[in-house]
Amino acid sequence: TGEDGSARLDAAGHPVTRRVAQFPLSWSEEHFATSTDSYLTRDEALSDEERVGLAKL
């Protein structure tokens, strides 16, 4: 995304996309056995770019 939050466009004017990991669409026993803390991320562990993205949310 651009600095203003808009989508970046390629030479043909189409939005630039990238592959990202997806959240699992189904849960297993392993997910429920894992503590909540394992799904949390401390602010200190985030990069500057990730903090900016979080602030936009």
C-alpha positions in Angstrom: 0.0 0.0 0.0 1.0 3.6 -0.5 1.9 5.9 2.4 -1.7 7.2 2.3 -3.1 3.7 2.6 -4.2 3.4 -1.0 -3.4 0.3 -3.1 -0.3 0.4 -5.2 -0.9 0.0 -8.9 1.3 -1.8 -11.5 2.1 -0.3 -14.9 -1.3 -1.4 -16.3 -3.1 0.3 -13.4 -4.1 -3.0 -11.6 -3.6 -3.3 -7.8 -0.4 -5.0 -6.9 -1.1 -8.1 -4.8 1.1 -10.5 -2.9 0.7 -13.9 -1.3 0.2 -14.0 2.4 -0.3 -16.8 4.9 -4.0 -17.4 5.6 -5.7 -18.0 8.9 -6.7 -21.7 9.2 -10.3 -22.2 8.2 -10.7 -25.1 10.5 -9.6 -25.6 14.0 -8.1 -28.8 15.5 -7.7 -30.1 19.0 -4.2 -28.7 18.9 -5.5 -25.1 18.5 -7.7 -25.4 21.6 -5.0 -27.0 23.6 -2.6 -24.1 22.9 -2.7 -21.3 25.5 -4.1 -17.8 24.6 -0.7 -16.3 25.2 0.8 -18.1 22.2 -1.5 -16.2 19.9 -0.6 -12.8 21.3 2.3 -10.6 20.1 4.0 -8.0 22.3 4.4 -4.5 20.9 8.2 -4.7 21.2 8.2 -7.7 18.8 6.5 -5.7 16.0 8.5 -3.9 13.4 7.8 -0.2 12.7 5.9 -1.2 9.6 3.7 -3.7 11.5 3.0 -1.0 14.2 1.8 1.4 11.5 -0.4 -1.3 10.0 -1.9 -2.1 13.5 -2.5 1.6 14.1 -4.5 1.8 10.9 -6.7 -1.1 12.0 
